[in-house]
Amino acid sequence: MFGIFKITFSIGFLLLFSACGYQPIAHKAQKAVGDKVYVEVKINARDPQNSVALKDEISKAIFERLHANVSNKEDSTAIIEVQLQRVAFSSLAENRTGFSTFYRCEVTVEFKYTNTLTQATRQFSKKGYYNFSLNDTSVITDSIRLEAINQALLQAIDGFVSQVGIEVQ
């Protein structure tokens, strides 16, 4: 009886402390892009301010989520070309007087990813959205607009990181 308990306890202990093999998708994406990434943002003529914000956000995401450094084109292990394709705002809710008070910002971003070691290239579009309210006013100011676009861009960038990580598997 004590022998069965000892075997059961040992197996339970081994199962408890063995690794499950789970790796976050960002870890797989980091392996795909390597440690040096070059980012090229194609400026959207209709929205140049947000194209610059896109470059900042994707550079930050590469550093924070993929633990890679943004480098020059010659030394990079991956090249990411990004272009803000579309920005749209739509009304989601109105107040009693008929003015919109709740909006959705939706962005479409095109990514072209090239691994410089294997010369493999992938191109895809990702959408991101952000819902926000305007409380008492129904006017979208420039600062609110920029913040909404930045939040939607973060979601599109997360989609890009996930896409790269999935394609590595």
N, C-alpha and C positions, 0 to 999 in steps of 0.2 A: 504494500500500500504506500509506504513512504517513498519507494523507488518511482512509482507512477507520478506522485506529487512532485518529486524532484525533476523528472523529465519534463513534465508539463510546465513547471516553473521556468526551467531552462529555455524551453522553446518560446514561451511567452516573453521572457527577457530578451531573447535574440530578436524576436519580431518587433518588440517595442523600440529597440535601439538601432534597428537596421534602417537604412535610407530607403525612401520610397522611389527615388529616381526623378522626382519632379524638378524641372528647371523652368524658371520664368521665361516667357517668350522674349523678353528684352535680352536675356542671356544668350539665347540662340541668335537673335538679331545682331548682338555685339560680335559674335563669332563670324557672322557673315560680312559685316562691314570692316572689321579689323580695328586697329587702334588709331588710325589717322584717316580723317574724312575731309574731303573738299566739298564745300557747299557753294553752288552757283544758283542765284535767284534771278530769274528773268523778270524784269520789272513790268508790271501791268500798267499800261499807259492810262487806263481809266482810274486806277487806284494805286499810285506810286507810294503813298505813305504806308499803306498796309503791306505792300510788297517788302518794304524795309523791315517792318515788324515781323514779317514771315521769316526773313533771314535771321533775325535775332532769336526768334522762338525756336527755329529748327537747330540753330547752333547750340542753344541752351539745352534742347532735348538730346542732342547727340552727346553732350557732355554729361548730363544728369542721368539719362535713361540707358545709354549705351556705354558709358564710361570710356568714350573715345575723345580724341582731341581733334579740333578743326585745324587743318593744315593747308599748305599750299598744294596746288594741283600735281606737281612733279613728285612729291613725297607721299602722296595719299595712297591708301589701300582701297578706297572707294570714292566714287564721285557721285554726288547727289545733285541733280538739277531740279529746281522747284519753280513752279509758276502758279500764281494765284489766278485761277480761271474765272471764277464767278463769286460775287457777293450779292446776297439777296436778303431783304427784310420782309417779313410778312406779319400781319396782325393776327394775333391769336384770341384776343378778348377785348371787349369794349366796355366802357362805363355806361351809366344810365343815359347819358346825353349823346352817346354814339361815338365818342372819341376813343381811339385805340389806346389801351393802357398796358397791354401785354404783347410782346413781340417775340419773334424767333429770327435769329440771324443764322443764315446758312451759307457756308463757303464751300467751294469746290477747288481743290488743289491738285495739280498734276505733278507727279513725282517720276523722275527718270533716274534709276539707280544703276550704276555701273561698277562692277567689281574689277579693279585694275589688274588684279593678279590673273583672273580667269577670263577677262574680257566679256563676261556675261552681263547682259543688259536687260533690265526689266522696266517697264513703264506702266503706270497705273494711276488712276484718279481716286482721290479719297474725299469724302464729304465730312464736314463737321458742322455742328449746330450748337447754338446757345440760346436759351430762353431767358428773357429778362422782363422786368416790369418797370413802368415809369411812374408809379405812385399817382401823384395828383396831376401831373402834366401829361400831355400827349405828344410832346416834341422830343425827338431824338437829337440830342446835342452831339457835337463832334467827339467829345470825350466818352460819352456813352456808346456811340457808334464804334469808336476805336477799341474800347474795352470788349464789346460784344464780339467784334471780329477776331480779336486776339484770343478770346476764350474758344471760339469756334475753330480757330487755327490749331489750338492745342489738341483738340479732339481729332482733327484730321491728321496731325503729326503722330498721335498715338496709333491711329489706324495704319499709318505708314510703317511704324516700328513693328506692329503686329504682323503686317503683311510680309515684311522681310523675314521676320522670325519664323513664320509658317512655311515660307518657301524654302527655308534652309533644311527643314526636317527631312 
